[in-house]
């Protein structure tokens, strides 16, 4: 089994979205009216090359985000708080073709960590794959309610009929709810609520190393280590970060969130999540 990273362009958001700021102003207002933009960051999607078939995790963004009228600019988040830079050749479809994988017929499953546009923008490349989405996330992201919450359900492919998943209460190390995706149990879905209420992550084990395809559990590993939640998530964010850190104490884990510019370096060096104790010591 191999794990490949695909960068489907870049996104720019506000500093206050990356890290939650303390204070009495609601986090969303801090994001909308925050003056400080963060640096441009990558938008990653993932390919798990497994003997039972190719599994894609998240689909990245589409170049259509730069076409006038595609994004709902009446929505304050899209008007004030996000910018995309995605070229047609950055999309996941053409990039898979270049790797020798035909998205039309070679991808068995697509697993969505959640349905935000920078993860769901490439769904149209997979008309013949089984698409797995958490059932409550799909509900929350659909229709007018979804649109008001910042999802773009009207941009999903018309043919989209996902397999709705409802993670059972099966413990997998520190995660309360989980489900294997492959028969050998080497690819698991785990519940990682926080960034959105029903966010899920995928853990793929290759030779004892756990590749943690984290979606948006945090934007960076630094925020994971410091247990700093993002500016839009629910109260459960910090618990999820703690669960990931505890998991990494039992298992060597390479943490791969969707927007961390240090992901390529960690993959090349097979850099696992360091023990917290070690970090505290090194600060003294
Ligand atoms: Zn997101």
py3Dmol code that shows the C-alpha trace and the ligand (Angstrom):
import py3Dmol

protein = """\
ATOM      1  CA  UNK A   1       0.000   0.000   0.000  1.00  0.00           C
ATOM      2  CA  UNK A   2       1.224   3.507  -0.866  1.00  0.00           C
ATOM      3  CA  UNK A   3       0.000   6.942   0.134  1.00  0.00           C
ATOM      4  CA  UNK A   4       0.223   9.741  -2.428  1.00  0.00           C
ATOM      5  CA  UNK A   5      -0.373  13.416  -1.892  1.00  0.00           C
ATOM      6  CA  UNK A   6      -2.034  15.634  -4.507  1.00  0.00           C
ATOM      7  CA  UNK A   7      -1.951  19.410  -4.164  1.00  0.00           C
ATOM      8  CA  UNK A   8      -5.067  20.814  -5.804  1.00  0.00           C
ATOM      9  CA  UNK A   9      -4.104  24.495  -5.712  1.00  0.00           C
ATOM     10  CA  UNK A  10      -3.994  26.900  -2.806  1.00  0.00           C
ATOM     11  CA  UNK A  11      -6.303  28.747  -0.451  1.00  0.00           C
ATOM     12  CA  UNK A  12      -5.923  31.821   1.698  1.00  0.00           C
ATOM     13  CA  UNK A  13      -7.928  32.377   4.876  1.00  0.00           C
ATOM     14  CA  UNK A  14      -7.777  34.701   7.877  1.00  0.00           C
ATOM     15  CA  UNK A  15      -5.338  34.209  10.757  1.00  0.00           C
ATOM     16  CA  UNK A  16      -8.349  34.063  13.089  1.00  0.00           C
ATOM     17  CA  UNK A  17      -9.689  31.015  11.252  1.00  0.00           C
ATOM     18  CA  UNK A  18      -6.445  29.083  11.587  1.00  0.00           C
ATOM     19  CA  UNK A  19      -6.233  29.659  15.332  1.00  0.00           C
ATOM     20  CA  UNK A  20      -9.130  30.495  17.579  1.00  0.00           C
ATOM     21  CA  UNK A  21      -8.685  33.865  19.234  1.00  0.00           C
ATOM     22  CA  UNK A  22      -9.823  34.274  22.801  1.00  0.00           C
ATOM     23  CA  UNK A  23     -12.147  37.071  23.808  1.00  0.00           C
ATOM     24  CA  UNK A  24     -15.759  38.074  23.826  1.00  0.00           C
ATOM     25  CA  UNK A  25     -16.207  38.576  20.078  1.00  0.00           C
ATOM     26  CA  UNK A  26     -17.766  35.470  18.453  1.00  0.00           C
ATOM     27  CA  UNK A  27     -15.103  33.606  16.436  1.00  0.00           C
ATOM     28  CA  UNK A  28     -16.983  33.962  13.113  1.00  0.00           C
ATOM     29  CA  UNK A  29     -17.069  37.767  13.423  1.00  0.00           C
ATOM     30  CA  UNK A  30     -13.361  37.691  14.193  1.00  0.00           C
ATOM     31  CA  UNK A  31     -12.831  35.780  10.964  1.00  0.00           C
ATOM     32  CA  UNK A  32     -15.046  37.968   8.785  1.00  0.00           C
ATOM     33  CA  UNK A  33     -13.661  41.259  10.084  1.00  0.00           C
ATOM     34  CA  UNK A  34     -10.155  40.053  10.888  1.00  0.00           C
ATOM     35  CA  UNK A  35      -7.649  42.250   9.036  1.00  0.00           C
ATOM     36  CA  UNK A  36      -4.840  39.723   8.926  1.00  0.00           C
ATOM     37  CA  UNK A  37      -4.720  37.177   6.121  1.00  0.00           C
ATOM     38  CA  UNK A  38      -2.656  34.054   6.711  1.00  0.00           C
ATOM     39  CA  UNK A  39      -0.115  32.918   4.105  1.00  0.00           C
ATOM     40  CA  UNK A  40      -1.453  30.992   1.091  1.00  0.00           C
ATOM     41  CA  UNK A  41      -1.646  27.312   2.029  1.00  0.00           C
ATOM     42  CA  UNK A  42      -1.946  24.128  -0.037  1.00  0.00           C
ATOM     43  CA  UNK A  43      -5.176  22.169  -0.534  1.00  0.00           C
ATOM     44  CA  UNK A  44      -4.301  18.478  -0.326  1.00  0.00           C
ATOM     45  CA  UNK A  45      -6.197  15.396  -1.418  1.00  0.00           C
ATOM     46  CA  UNK A  46      -4.970  11.827  -0.941  1.00  0.00           C
ATOM     47  CA  UNK A  47      -4.635   8.607  -2.852  1.00  0.00           C
ATOM     48  CA  UNK A  48      -4.331   5.280  -1.037  1.00  0.00           C
ATOM     49  CA  UNK A  49      -3.062   2.692  -3.456  1.00  0.00           C
ATOM     50  CA  UNK A  50      -4.393  -0.487  -1.797  1.00  0.00           C
ATOM     51  CA  UNK A  51      -4.504  -3.983  -3.243  1.00  0.00           C
ATOM     52  CA  UNK A  52      -8.294  -4.038  -2.852  1.00  0.00           C
ATOM     53  CA  UNK A  53      -8.516  -0.919  -5.038  1.00  0.00           C
ATOM     54  CA  UNK A  54      -7.595   2.749  -5.158  1.00  0.00           C
ATOM     55  CA  UNK A  55      -9.116   4.875  -2.387  1.00  0.00           C
ATOM     56  CA  UNK A  56      -9.183   8.669  -2.677  1.00  0.00           C
ATOM     57  CA  UNK A  57      -9.576  10.768   0.472  1.00  0.00           C
ATOM     58  CA  UNK A  58     -11.081  14.209  -0.231  1.00  0.00           C
ATOM     59  CA  UNK A  59     -11.134  15.619  -3.740  1.00  0.00           C
ATOM     60  CA  UNK A  60      -9.600  19.086  -3.347  1.00  0.00           C
ATOM     61  CA  UNK A  61     -10.867  22.226  -5.036  1.00  0.00           C
ATOM     62  CA  UNK A  62     -11.960  23.146  -8.563  1.00  0.00           C
ATOM     63  CA  UNK A  63     -10.542  25.919 -10.791  1.00  0.00           C
ATOM     64  CA  UNK A  64     -14.125  27.151 -11.186  1.00  0.00           C
ATOM     65  CA  UNK A  65     -13.693  28.993  -7.881  1.00  0.00           C
ATOM     66  CA  UNK A  66     -11.928  31.677  -9.947  1.00  0.00           C
ATOM     67  CA  UNK A  67     -14.826  31.967 -12.423  1.00  0.00           C
ATOM     68  CA  UNK A  68     -17.080  34.913 -11.592  1.00  0.00           C
ATOM     69  CA  UNK A  69     -20.392  33.780 -10.145  1.00  0.00           C
ATOM     70  CA  UNK A  70     -19.233  30.334  -9.022  1.00  0.00           C
ATOM     71  CA  UNK A  71     -18.787  31.284  -5.365  1.00  0.00           C
ATOM     72  CA  UNK A  72     -21.784  32.830  -3.562  1.00  0.00           C
ATOM     73  CA  UNK A  73     -20.352  36.290  -2.941  1.00  0.00           C
ATOM     74  CA  UNK A  74     -23.561  37.272  -1.108  1.00  0.00           C
ATOM     75  CA  UNK A  75     -22.325  34.971   1.647  1.00  0.00           C
ATOM     76  CA  UNK A  76     -20.158  36.950   4.096  1.00  0.00           C
ATOM     77  CA  UNK A  77     -17.571  34.159   4.339  1.00  0.00           C
ATOM     78  CA  UNK A  78     -17.013  34.093   0.572  1.00  0.00           C
ATOM     79  CA  UNK A  79     -17.188  37.889   0.355  1.00  0.00           C
ATOM     80  CA  UNK A  80     -14.648  38.638   3.060  1.00  0.00           C
ATOM     81  CA  UNK A  81     -12.757  35.639   4.317  1.00  0.00           C
ATOM     82  CA  UNK A  82     -11.456  33.259   1.631  1.00  0.00           C
ATOM     83  CA  UNK A  83      -9.487  33.329  -1.641  1.00  0.00           C
ATOM     84  CA  UNK A  84      -8.674  30.428  -3.948  1.00  0.00           C
ATOM     85  CA  UNK A  85      -5.912  29.885  -6.469  1.00  0.00           C
ATOM     86  CA  UNK A  86      -6.657  26.708  -8.457  1.00  0.00           C
ATOM     87  CA  UNK A  87      -5.742  26.165 -12.115  1.00  0.00           C
ATOM     88  CA  UNK A  88      -7.521  23.583 -14.303  1.00  0.00           C
ATOM     89  CA  UNK A  89      -4.434  21.340 -14.269  1.00  0.00           C
ATOM     90  CA  UNK A  90      -4.339  21.521 -10.425  1.00  0.00           C
ATOM     91  CA  UNK A  91      -7.607  19.608 -10.139  1.00  0.00           C
ATOM     92  CA  UNK A  92      -7.458  16.031  -8.874  1.00  0.00           C
ATOM     93  CA  UNK A  93      -8.727  14.467 -12.138  1.00  0.00           C
ATOM     94  CA  UNK A  94      -5.866  15.598 -14.412  1.00  0.00           C
ATOM     95  CA  UNK A  95      -3.326  14.948 -11.670  1.00  0.00           C
ATOM     96  CA  UNK A  96      -4.536  11.351 -11.206  1.00  0.00           C
ATOM     97  CA  UNK A  97      -4.352  10.793 -14.980  1.00  0.00           C
ATOM     98  CA  UNK A  98      -0.727  11.925 -14.908  1.00  0.00           C
ATOM     99  CA  UNK A  99      -0.090   9.275 -12.217  1.00  0.00           C
ATOM    100  CA  UNK A 100      -1.629   6.618 -14.477  1.00  0.00           C
ATOM    101  CA  UNK A 101      -4.932   6.438 -12.551  1.00  0.00           C
ATOM    102  CA  UNK A 102      -8.103   7.073 -14.535  1.00  0.00           C
ATOM    103  CA  UNK A 103     -10.544   8.768 -12.106  1.00  0.00           C
ATOM    104  CA  UNK A 104     -13.418   7.607 -14.331  1.00  0.00           C
ATOM    105  CA  UNK A 105     -12.831   3.932 -13.701  1.00  0.00           C
ATOM    106  CA  UNK A 106      -9.809   3.177 -11.541  1.00  0.00           C
ATOM    107  CA  UNK A 107     -10.979   4.619  -8.211  1.00  0.00           C
ATOM    108  CA  UNK A 108     -12.926   2.185  -6.046  1.00  0.00           C
ATOM    109  CA  UNK A 109     -13.902   4.539  -3.214  1.00  0.00           C
ATOM    110  CA  UNK A 110     -13.810   8.235  -2.382  1.00  0.00           C
ATOM    111  CA  UNK A 111     -13.978   9.062   1.329  1.00  0.00           C
ATOM    112  CA  UNK A 112     -14.937  12.608   2.316  1.00  0.00           C
ATOM    113  CA  UNK A 113     -13.571  13.928   5.628  1.00  0.00           C
ATOM    114  CA  UNK A 114     -16.264  16.602   5.346  1.00  0.00           C
ATOM    115  CA  UNK A 115     -18.073  18.504   2.605  1.00  0.00           C
ATOM    116  CA  UNK A 116     -16.476  21.981   2.654  1.00  0.00           C
ATOM    117  CA  UNK A 117     -15.826  23.158  -0.920  1.00  0.00           C
ATOM    118  CA  UNK A 118     -12.030  22.843  -0.765  1.00  0.00           C
ATOM    119  CA  UNK A 119     -12.541  19.105  -0.093  1.00  0.00           C
ATOM    120  CA  UNK A 120     -15.600  18.482  -2.278  1.00  0.00           C
ATOM    121  CA  UNK A 121     -14.686  20.676  -5.276  1.00  0.00           C
ATOM    122  CA  UNK A 122     -13.249  17.740  -7.233  1.00  0.00           C
ATOM    123  CA  UNK A 123     -16.151  15.299  -6.746  1.00  0.00           C
ATOM    124  CA  UNK A 124     -17.201  15.631 -10.404  1.00  0.00           C
ATOM    125  CA  UNK A 125     -14.100  13.646 -11.405  1.00  0.00           C
ATOM    126  CA  UNK A 126     -15.469  10.449  -9.817  1.00  0.00           C
ATOM    127  CA  UNK A 127     -18.827   9.578 -11.429  1.00  0.00           C
ATOM    128  CA  UNK A 128     -18.237   5.828 -11.128  1.00  0.00           C
ATOM    129  CA  UNK A 129     -16.734   5.533  -7.646  1.00  0.00           C
ATOM    130  CA  UNK A 130     -18.496   4.729  -4.409  1.00  0.00           C
ATOM    131  CA  UNK A 131     -18.509   7.995  -2.453  1.00  0.00           C
ATOM    132  CA  UNK A 132     -18.591   7.691   1.331  1.00  0.00           C
ATOM    133  CA  UNK A 133     -19.873  10.582   3.418  1.00  0.00           C
ATOM    134  CA  UNK A 134     -20.897  10.670   7.065  1.00  0.00           C
ATOM    135  CA  UNK A 135     -24.678  10.672   7.089  1.00  0.00           C
ATOM    136  CA  UNK A 136     -25.063  13.646   9.433  1.00  0.00           C
ATOM    137  CA  UNK A 137     -22.379  15.643   7.655  1.00  0.00           C
ATOM    138  CA  UNK A 138     -24.241  15.077   4.381  1.00  0.00           C
ATOM    139  CA  UNK A 139     -27.470  16.238   5.985  1.00  0.00           C
ATOM    140  CA  UNK A 140     -25.867  19.346   7.501  1.00  0.00           C
ATOM    141  CA  UNK A 141     -24.150  20.238   4.215  1.00  0.00           C
ATOM    142  CA  UNK A 142     -27.230  19.811   2.010  1.00  0.00           C
ATOM    143  CA  UNK A 143     -29.871  22.316   0.936  1.00  0.00           C
ATOM    144  CA  UNK A 144     -30.322  25.886   2.091  1.00  0.00           C
ATOM    145  CA  UNK A 145     -29.122  25.045   5.596  1.00  0.00           C
ATOM    146  CA  UNK A 146     -25.846  23.775   4.134  1.00  0.00           C
ATOM    147  CA  UNK A 147     -25.446  26.795   1.879  1.00  0.00           C
ATOM    148  CA  UNK A 148     -25.964  29.213   4.774  1.00  0.00           C
ATOM    149  CA  UNK A 149     -23.382  27.246   6.774  1.00  0.00           C
ATOM    150  CA  UNK A 150     -20.848  27.852   3.970  1.00  0.00           C
ATOM    151  CA  UNK A 151     -21.120  24.567   2.027  1.00  0.00           C
ATOM    152  CA  UNK A 152     -21.814  24.642  -1.726  1.00  0.00           C
ATOM    153  CA  UNK A 153     -24.400  21.847  -2.187  1.00  0.00           C
ATOM    154  CA  UNK A 154     -25.682  23.381  -5.454  1.00  0.00           C
ATOM    155  CA  UNK A 155     -22.212  22.811  -6.965  1.00  0.00           C
ATOM    156  CA  UNK A 156     -22.066  19.091  -6.202  1.00  0.00           C
ATOM    157  CA  UNK A 157     -22.471  16.823  -9.228  1.00  0.00           C
ATOM    158  CA  UNK A 158     -26.138  16.150 -10.014  1.00  0.00           C
ATOM    159  CA  UNK A 159     -25.431  12.390  -9.993  1.00  0.00           C
ATOM    160  CA  UNK A 160     -24.092  12.417  -6.425  1.00  0.00           C
ATOM    161  CA  UNK A 161     -25.707   9.565  -4.468  1.00  0.00           C
ATOM    162  CA  UNK A 162     -23.236   8.897  -1.680  1.00  0.00           C
ATOM    163  CA  UNK A 163     -23.034   5.863   0.548  1.00  0.00           C
ATOM    164  CA  UNK A 164     -24.014   7.446   3.859  1.00  0.00           C
ATOM    165  CA  UNK A 165     -21.970   6.122   6.703  1.00  0.00           C
ATOM    166  CA  UNK A 166     -22.895   5.997  10.361  1.00  0.00           C
ATOM    167  CA  UNK A 167     -19.777   5.063  12.311  1.00  0.00           C
ATOM    168  CA  UNK A 168     -20.498   2.315  14.853  1.00  0.00           C
ATOM    169  CA  UNK A 169     -19.444   2.631  18.492  1.00  0.00           C
ATOM    170  CA  UNK A 170     -16.387   0.487  17.832  1.00  0.00           C
ATOM    171  CA  UNK A 171     -13.321   1.679  19.643  1.00  0.00           C
ATOM    172  CA  UNK A 172     -10.079   1.966  17.698  1.00  0.00           C
ATOM    173  CA  UNK A 173      -7.334   2.915  20.154  1.00  0.00           C
ATOM    174  CA  UNK A 174      -8.403   6.364  21.428  1.00  0.00           C
ATOM    175  CA  UNK A 175     -11.295   6.866  18.996  1.00  0.00           C
ATOM    176  CA  UNK A 176     -14.800   5.956  20.191  1.00  0.00           C
ATOM    177  CA  UNK A 177     -16.296   5.396  16.754  1.00  0.00           C
ATOM    178  CA  UNK A 178     -14.549   3.711  13.848  1.00  0.00           C
ATOM    179  CA  UNK A 179     -14.945   1.431  10.871  1.00  0.00           C
ATOM    180  CA  UNK A 180     -12.484  -0.509   8.700  1.00  0.00           C
ATOM    181  CA  UNK A 181     -12.626   0.271   4.981  1.00  0.00           C
ATOM    182  CA  UNK A 182     -10.461  -2.564   3.726  1.00  0.00           C
ATOM    183  CA  UNK A 183     -10.738  -6.269   4.579  1.00  0.00           C
ATOM    184  CA  UNK A 184      -7.234  -6.283   6.056  1.00  0.00           C
ATOM    185  CA  UNK A 185      -8.224  -3.520   8.508  1.00  0.00           C
ATOM    186  CA  UNK A 186      -5.254  -1.400   7.453  1.00  0.00           C
ATOM    187  CA  UNK A 187      -7.436   1.520   6.353  1.00  0.00           C
ATOM    188  CA  UNK A 188      -9.770   2.848   9.028  1.00  0.00           C
ATOM    189  CA  UNK A 189     -12.277   5.672   9.269  1.00  0.00           C
ATOM    190  CA  UNK A 190     -12.420   7.313  12.712  1.00  0.00           C
ATOM    191  CA  UNK A 191     -14.720   9.993  14.120  1.00  0.00           C
ATOM    192  CA  UNK A 192     -12.877  13.279  14.613  1.00  0.00           C
ATOM    193  CA  UNK A 193     -15.621  15.810  15.420  1.00  0.00           C
ATOM    194  CA  UNK A 194     -14.754  19.480  15.862  1.00  0.00           C
ATOM    195  CA  UNK A 195     -13.971  21.420  12.690  1.00  0.00           C
ATOM    196  CA  UNK A 196     -17.492  20.348  11.732  1.00  0.00           C
ATOM    197  CA  UNK A 197     -19.780  18.330  13.990  1.00  0.00           C
ATOM    198  CA  UNK A 198     -19.407  15.083  12.025  1.00  0.00           C
ATOM    199  CA  UNK A 199     -15.886  15.336  10.657  1.00  0.00           C
ATOM    200  CA  UNK A 200     -14.132  12.026   9.993  1.00  0.00           C
ATOM    201  CA  UNK A 201     -10.485  11.106   9.360  1.00  0.00           C
ATOM    202  CA  UNK A 202      -8.788   8.185   7.641  1.00  0.00           C
ATOM    203  CA  UNK A 203      -5.873   6.248   9.119  1.00  0.00           C
ATOM    204  CA  UNK A 204      -3.838   4.077   6.744  1.00  0.00           C
ATOM    205  CA  UNK A 205      -1.194   1.798   8.226  1.00  0.00           C
ATOM    206  CA  UNK A 206       1.840   1.049   6.087  1.00  0.00           C
ATOM    207  CA  UNK A 207       4.575  -1.111   7.652  1.00  0.00           C
ATOM    208  CA  UNK A 208       3.642  -0.057  11.179  1.00  0.00           C
ATOM    209  CA  UNK A 209       3.498   3.649  10.363  1.00  0.00           C
ATOM    210  CA  UNK A 210       0.068   5.282  10.604  1.00  0.00           C
ATOM    211  CA  UNK A 211      -0.665   7.922   7.969  1.00  0.00           C
ATOM    212  CA  UNK A 212      -3.291  10.110   9.568  1.00  0.00           C
ATOM    213  CA  UNK A 213      -5.291  11.781   6.782  1.00  0.00           C
ATOM    214  CA  UNK A 214      -6.731  14.389   9.058  1.00  0.00           C
ATOM    215  CA  UNK A 215      -8.830  16.662   6.844  1.00  0.00           C
ATOM    216  CA  UNK A 216      -9.288  19.842   8.875  1.00  0.00           C
ATOM    217  CA  UNK A 217      -8.929  18.504  12.446  1.00  0.00           C
ATOM    218  CA  UNK A 218      -6.381  21.315  12.684  1.00  0.00           C
ATOM    219  CA  UNK A 219      -4.733  23.388   9.974  1.00  0.00           C
ATOM    220  CA  UNK A 220      -1.203  22.576  11.167  1.00  0.00           C
ATOM    221  CA  UNK A 221       0.678  20.049  13.286  1.00  0.00           C
ATOM    222  CA  UNK A 222       1.831  22.916  15.467  1.00  0.00           C
ATOM    223  CA  UNK A 223      -1.776  23.643  16.422  1.00  0.00           C
ATOM    224  CA  UNK A 224      -2.331  19.937  17.097  1.00  0.00           C
ATOM    225  CA  UNK A 225       0.668  19.799  19.447  1.00  0.00           C
ATOM    226  CA  UNK A 226      -0.489  22.919  21.254  1.00  0.00           C
ATOM    227  CA  UNK A 227      -4.108  21.727  21.234  1.00  0.00           C
ATOM    228  CA  UNK A 228      -5.267  24.992  19.667  1.00  0.00           C
ATOM    229  CA  UNK A 229      -8.675  24.666  17.975  1.00  0.00           C
ATOM    230  CA  UNK A 230      -9.452  26.502  14.729  1.00  0.00           C
ATOM    231  CA  UNK A 231     -11.715  29.530  14.590  1.00  0.00           C
ATOM    232  CA  UNK A 232     -14.810  27.819  13.205  1.00  0.00           C
ATOM    233  CA  UNK A 233     -15.077  24.462  14.983  1.00  0.00           C
ATOM    234  CA  UNK A 234     -17.307  23.144  17.738  1.00  0.00           C
ATOM    235  CA  UNK A 235     -16.402  22.610  21.368  1.00  0.00           C
ATOM    236  CA  UNK A 236     -15.321  19.046  20.539  1.00  0.00           C
ATOM    237  CA  UNK A 237     -12.251  20.208  18.578  1.00  0.00           C
ATOM    238  CA  UNK A 238      -9.878  20.104  21.529  1.00  0.00           C
ATOM    239  CA  UNK A 239     -11.007  16.616  22.544  1.00  0.00           C
ATOM    240  CA  UNK A 240     -10.334  15.380  19.035  1.00  0.00           C
ATOM    241  CA  UNK A 241      -6.847  16.919  19.090  1.00  0.00           C
ATOM    242  CA  UNK A 242      -6.194  15.188  22.425  1.00  0.00           C
ATOM    243  CA  UNK A 243      -7.426  11.874  20.969  1.00  0.00           C
ATOM    244  CA  UNK A 244      -5.066  12.171  18.005  1.00  0.00           C
ATOM    245  CA  UNK A 245      -2.146  12.968  20.312  1.00  0.00           C
ATOM    246  CA  UNK A 246      -2.942   9.979  22.556  1.00  0.00           C
ATOM    247  CA  UNK A 247      -3.313   7.740  19.489  1.00  0.00           C
ATOM    248  CA  UNK A 248       0.169   8.796  18.395  1.00  0.00           C
ATOM    249  CA  UNK A 249       1.596   7.586  21.708  1.00  0.00           C
ATOM    250  CA  UNK A 250       0.473   4.033  20.903  1.00  0.00           C
ATOM    251  CA  UNK A 251       1.305   4.205  17.212  1.00  0.00           C
ATOM    252  CA  UNK A 252       3.974   6.019  15.199  1.00  0.00           C
ATOM    253  CA  UNK A 253       1.789   8.525  13.348  1.00  0.00           C
ATOM    254  CA  UNK A 254       2.502  10.878  10.469  1.00  0.00           C
ATOM    255  CA  UNK A 255      -0.032  13.682  10.801  1.00  0.00           C
ATOM    256  CA  UNK A 256      -1.334  14.897   7.450  1.00  0.00           C
ATOM    257  CA  UNK A 257      -3.956  17.649   7.668  1.00  0.00           C
ATOM    258  CA  UNK A 258      -5.228  19.162   4.414  1.00  0.00           C
ATOM    259  CA  UNK A 259      -3.577  22.578   4.593  1.00  0.00           C
ATOM    260  CA  UNK A 260      -0.282  22.261   6.447  1.00  0.00           C
ATOM    261  CA  UNK A 261       2.639  23.500   4.281  1.00  0.00           C
ATOM    262  CA  UNK A 262       4.995  21.245   6.309  1.00  0.00           C
ATOM    263  CA  UNK A 263       3.212  18.068   5.168  1.00  0.00           C
ATOM    264  CA  UNK A 264       5.635  17.328   2.265  1.00  0.00           C
ATOM    265  CA  UNK A 265       8.618  17.600   4.609  1.00  0.00           C
ATOM    266  CA  UNK A 266       7.028  15.273   7.182  1.00  0.00           C
ATOM    267  CA  UNK A 267       6.204  12.732   4.466  1.00  0.00           C
ATOM    268  CA  UNK A 268       9.709  12.788   2.980  1.00  0.00           C
ATOM    269  CA  UNK A 269      11.378  12.454   6.382  1.00  0.00           C
ATOM    270  CA  UNK A 270       8.716  10.067   7.747  1.00  0.00           C
ATOM    271  CA  UNK A 271       8.470  12.455  10.679  1.00  0.00           C
ATOM    272  CA  UNK A 272       6.003  11.127  13.251  1.00  0.00           C
ATOM    273  CA  UNK A 273       4.100  13.149  15.849  1.00  0.00           C
ATOM    274  CA  UNK A 274       6.621  13.741  18.646  1.00  0.00           C
ATOM    275  CA  UNK A 275       5.802  12.916  22.246  1.00  0.00           C
ATOM    276  CA  UNK A 276       4.451  15.918  24.098  1.00  0.00           C
ATOM    277  CA  UNK A 277       6.739  15.178  27.058  1.00  0.00           C
ATOM    278  CA  UNK A 278       9.687  15.512  24.726  1.00  0.00           C
ATOM    279  CA  UNK A 279       8.498  18.897  23.476  1.00  0.00           C
ATOM    280  CA  UNK A 280       8.024  20.224  26.991  1.00  0.00           C
ATOM    281  CA  UNK A 281      11.515  19.046  27.916  1.00  0.00           C
ATOM    282  CA  UNK A 282      13.092  20.651  24.888  1.00  0.00           C
ATOM    283  CA  UNK A 283      11.531  23.997  25.803  1.00  0.00           C
ATOM    284  CA  UNK A 284      13.283  24.025  29.190  1.00  0.00           C
TER     285      UNK A 284
END
"""
ligand_1 = """\
1
ZN
Zn -13.125 22.487 6.226
"""
view = py3Dmol.view(width=600, height=400)
view.addModel(protein, "pdb")
view.setStyle({"model": 0}, {"cartoon": {"style": "trace"}})
view.addModel(ligand_1, "xyz")
view.setStyle({"model": 1}, {"stick": {}})
view.zoomTo()
view.show()
